[in-house]
C-alpha cells in the first residue's frame, strides 16, 4: 500500500548508491529540486570525501550541492529510500547492508530484473547473491508495488514496452515482432572505453542478437500484456549523448484494421502523464524524436498501419524516462505524491 506524502510529515530521506555515474548524477539533479525529498547519503568509493560539485561540475552551482559529500557505501545511514545506481553486478553483494539501513530499495541497474534462473544467470549472474525477490515495476502498466525491493526497467526495454504493449495487450498482431533500438552513448555508462572519435559521425551496430534487454522485454510483456512474443531485438549506437529511438515492426492479425490499432493506443495511453501518443503525425517532425523528449521524463509513441503491417516508433531520454526519471516517478507513487512531482515535461533544445 502506498504511503501518503512524506513519512510523518517530514521529507523522504534518500540515498543514491553509485552517485557519480551518469544515472546517479541525473538522479541527484532531480532530487535536489524535489520538494519532498532530502538527500541524506551519496556513495562513491573512488571519490569519497569530495563534494558533489567537485566531481560532477554540472551540479556545482545548485545552492545545496556544496553541502553534499560523497562517502563510501559502508557508511550508509538509515534512509527511507535507497536508489541503486551502481554498475551492474555490484549491488547484490552489498544488499545485506543496504537492506539493513534502507526501508525501500529502488534499483536502476539490471541485477534483479529477470525471474528465470537460467536467463538471470546468463545476463546478471551476481543477482543470485541475494535471495529475496524484487518486484519489476513499470509505472504505466502496474499498480503501486507493495514490495520493499523494486527493480526498474532498462532504458531500451522501457521504450520497447511503450511501443508494443497496446498491440499485444489487445491481441492485434501476430506474435513474431522485430525491434531495433538506437541509443545514445550515455547508455554505456560513464566508464565506457569507447573513444569519442570512434562514435562521432558514426551510426553502427551495437548488438544484433542476445542483448540482455530482450528476455526482460518478453518477461514484461507476458506480465503486463499477457503475451510473450517471438522477439527479434537488435540494437544500434547513435552519435549523440542521450536518447533512444525504438522502431517495432509487426503484422496485424486477420480482421484487424488501422482503426483497431489507433483505438488500442489511445485507450492504453489516455491517462499516462509521461507516455504521450502522437495520434496523427503528418510530417517527420510530428513523429517521436530525440529533440522532443531529451531533457524530459516523457516518452513519445506513434503508430502507422498499411497493408496489414504495423510500424511503431517510440522515443525517450534514456537517463530520465529510461532511468532516473522513472525512479522518481516510482518514488512519488510509493509515497502517494502526484506522479509528476519534481519531473520535467519539456525537452531541451537545440
N, C-alpha and C positions, 0 to 999 in steps of 0.2 A: 504493500500500500504506500502511496506517495506521502512523503512528509510535507506538511504545509508550511511554506515560506521558510525562513531561516530557523534552525533549531532554537526553541525557547526565545525567539525574537532577536537573537544575535546573528552576526554574519556567519555564513557557512565557511568553516576553515578548510583550506585546500592545500594539498601538496602536489608539486609536479616532479615526478621522478624521471630524471633524464631531461633536465631543463634546458640544456644548451644545444640540443638537436633542433632541426627545423620545426618539427611538430611541437616539441616542448616550448620552444620560443614563441611560436604562434599562440599557443595556449596561454602563456604568460601575458602576451599582448591583449588578449581578450579579457582575461581575469583581472588585469589592472583596472579596467574600466567597468567591470561588472558591479552593479550596485549592491549585490547581496553576498559577495564572497570576500574573504580575506586570505591573501596568500601567506600561509604560515610556514611553508618549507619548500625549498627548491634544491634538488640534488644534482650534483655533478662531481664525479670523482677527480677528473683532471683539472677542473677549475675551482675546486673547493677553496673557500676563503676569499675569493674575489667577488666584487659586486657584479650584479647582473649587467649593468650598463657598460662595464669594462669588457665583458665577454660578448655581449650582444648589443653592438652600438646602435642599432635601430630602436632600442628600447631606452637608451640612456637619458633621453630628455623628458621621460614621464616623471612627474614630481615624486612618485613613490619608488622609482627604480633605485635611487641611491641607498635606500634602506634595505634593499633586498640583497642578501648574501647567498652565495652558493655553498652547499655543505655536503659532506659525504652521506650516502644513504644510511649508513649505520646510525647517524644522529637524527633520523626521522622522529619528529614529535607526534603526539596524538592529534589527529585531524578528523574532520567529518568525511572528507573525500580525498583519496589519493588517485591522481591520474598517472597511469603507466605510460611513459613516453620513451622508455629505454629501448635500445636496439633489440630486435627480435632475438629471443632466447635468453635474455638477461633476467627478466622479471621472475620466471618460475623458481629459480634458485633463491630468490630473495622474498618470496611470498610469505613465508612464516613470519618474518619480521614485519612486513607491510600489513599483513592481516592482524597482527597484534596491536598495531598502532593506528590503523585507519578503520573507520566504521564501514566505509564502502570503498571499493576499488573499481575504477573505470579504466580498462586497459585499451590503449590505442594501437599497440603492436599486435602481431598476428598470433601470439602464443597459444591462446585458448579458444580460437575460433572454430576449429574443426572437432566434431564429435567422433567421427570414425577413427578408431585407433590406428589403422594402417595409414590413412591419409595424414593424420596428425604426426605419426612417426616419420613419414616421408618429408613433410614440409616444416613441422615445428617440433622436432624431437625433444627439445627441452621441456615441453609442456607436460610430459609425463612426471616431472619432478613434483608437481602439485596435484594432489588427488581430488580436491573439491571442485565441483562444477562451476563454470562461468555461464551466465546467460549471454546469448548472442543477440544484440539489440540494434535494430534499425528503427529510429523513432517513427517513421511514416507508416510502418507496417505492423507494429507490435504495441501491446499495452505497456504501461509503465512497469519495468521489471521489478519483481519483489526480491530477486537475488541480491545478496550482499556483493557478489563479484559479477561484473558485467564486462564483456568484451565487445568492442565496437567494430564495424566492418572495415575492410580495406578500402582504399580510395577508388580503385578501379572496379572493385566489387560493388561498391555503393552506386557508382554511375551505371553499371550494367543492370543492377536490380531496378533502378528507376526506369531504365529503358524497357525492360522485359516484363516486369510484374503485371501490368494490366493485361497484356496479351495472354499470359499463362493463367492468371487468376480467373479469367473469363473463358478459358478454353477456346481461344480464337485461332491458334496457329498449330501447325504440326510440331512435334517435339524436337525435331532437329533444327538447331539455331546456330548461326555463325556470328561471332562478335569480334570486332577488332577495336582495341583501345589504344589511344595515342596519349602519351603522358609527358609532362614537363620534367626537367632534371631534378627538381627538389624531391620527387618521388624516390630517388635513390638514396636520400639522406645526406646529411652534412658531411659524412665521411666518405662519400663517393670518390673513387680514384680516377674517374674519367676526366681527362684534361678538357677545359673549356674549348680549346681549339678543335678537338675532335667532335664536339657537339655543335658548335656554331656553324650555321649554314648547312646543316645536315638533317636528314629525316631517315631514320634507319630502323631496322628490326630490333626489337628488344628480346622477345621470345615468341616463337611461333607455336610451340607446344609445351605443355607441362607447367604453365605458370601456376603458382600456388593459390592464386585467387580463383582459379577455375573450380576446384572442388568446393570452395567456400560459396561461390555463386550458386552452384547446383544445390547444395545443402540449404541455403537460404530460400531459394525459390521453392523448394519442396516444402519447407516450413511455412512460408508466408503465402505462396500462391497455390500450393497443393499439386505442383507438377515439377518433376525433376527432368529437365530437358537433356537431350543428347547435344552437348555444347562443344563447339569448336571455338576456343578462346585464344586469340593471338594478340600480342602487344608490340607497340612501336614507341620509339623515343623521339620527342619533339625538341626543336631548338628554342625552348622557352623555359623560364624558371618554374612557372606554376601553371596548373590547369590540366584537365583531362577532357578529351572528346571521345565518346564511345559511339560506334555505329553497330547496330544489331540488325541482322538480315534473317527474315523468317518467311515461311509460306503459309498463307491462310488455309484453314480447313474448308472443305466443300460447303458451300452455302453461306459462308461468312463474307460480308462486304465491308466496304470502307466505312459506312455509317456505323456498323457494329464496332469497328475499331475506334473510331472517334469517340463514341459514347463510352467505351470502356476506359479510355484515358481520361476523359472528362470526369467520369464518376470517381476514378481512383484518386485524382489529384485536386478534387474540388475543395477540399478542406485542409490541404497541406501547405502551411505558410512558406515552406522553403523548397518545395518541389513545384515548379511553375511550368504549366503546359503552354507551349506555343501552338495555339489551335489552328491557325490558318496562315502559315508563313507563305509570303508571296515572292520575296526576294531572298538572296543568300543571307543578307544581314538579319532577316527575320528568324532564321533558324538558330538553334543553340550554338553558341560560340564562346571562345575564351574571353573575348572582350566584354561580354555581357555578364560573366559570372566571377571572374578572378577578382579577389578582394571582397567577395560577398559570401554569405552562407547559403546561397541559392543554387539549386540545380535546375537547369532548364531541360525540357524534353519536348521533342516534336516527332510526329509520325507521318509517314507517307505511304499510301497504298496504290498500286497499279498492277493490273493483270494478275491478281492473286498473290502478288509479292508485297512484302511489308518491309520498309526500312525505318528504323527508329534511331534518332540521334539524341544523345544526352551529353551535357557539358556541366562541369563543376570545377571548383577550386580544390585541388587535392589536399591542400593544407588546412582549408576551412571546412567546407561541407564534407570533404573526404576524411577529415581527421579532427582538428581542434574544435571547429565549429560544431561538428556532430557531437563531440563530447560535452560541450557547454549546453547544447540543446538537450542532451540526456540529463545532465545535472539539473537543469531547470525543471524538467518533467518530474524527476525524482523528488524534488522539493516543493512541488505544487506551484512553481512560479510560472508566469506567462512564458510560453515556449521560446519566444524571440528575445527574451531579456539578454542584453549585452551582445547581441549578434547583428552584424550588418546585412542589409538587404541590397545595397547598391555596390556595383563593381567600381574598379578604379581604371582610369584611362589617362593618357594614351598607353 
